[in-house]
Structures are given as C-alpha cells and as structure tokens.
Amino acid sequence: MSLLRIDSLRALRKLRGEWVEERLARGELAREGRWTESVAIGSRDFTQRIKAKLGSRAKGRRVSGSVDDSTLCEPQESRKSF
C-alpha cells in the first residue's frame, strides 16, 4: 500500500476493482499465469534480491525479463501442468 501511496485497505480494494474493470472493458480476459506461477515479480533488482534471500532454496530458479518487469521462476521441471 505504501508503494502505491494508498492509506487504507478500502482504497486499495477500490483501486484493484477499477483495474479489473478496466481490463474487462478492454476485453483482456486471459489469465496471466506469471502472477501465480512465479516466486517473485518486480524489478530485476527486486527479483534478484529475493533469489539471494532464498539461498539454497533458489537452486534452479531463474530471473528473467526486463530491468523493470522481471520474474523469479521455478525450475521448468518442477512446474505442474493442469
């Protein structure tokens, strides 16, 4: 909430609802798996810090993406397909 400069949970919920409504209005209905399938999402610096904090638990995980939009992913073989 502090990063978004929002001071209440109610305001955060309202903003999230607006984001969802905007996406729906544009017809963006596809699920974005990276939000549930990634260990961390953020800047490359952030995802690399998370990987470092995971220590040995980060073995096989990789940081990918751009400087401003990066993900820390599970090893390919450990991902489950449904």
Secondary structure, 3 states (H helix, E strand, C coil): CCCCCCCCHHHHHHHHHHHHHHHHHCCCCCCCCHHHHEEEEECHHHHHHHHHHHHHHHCCCEEEECCCCEEEECCHHHCCCC
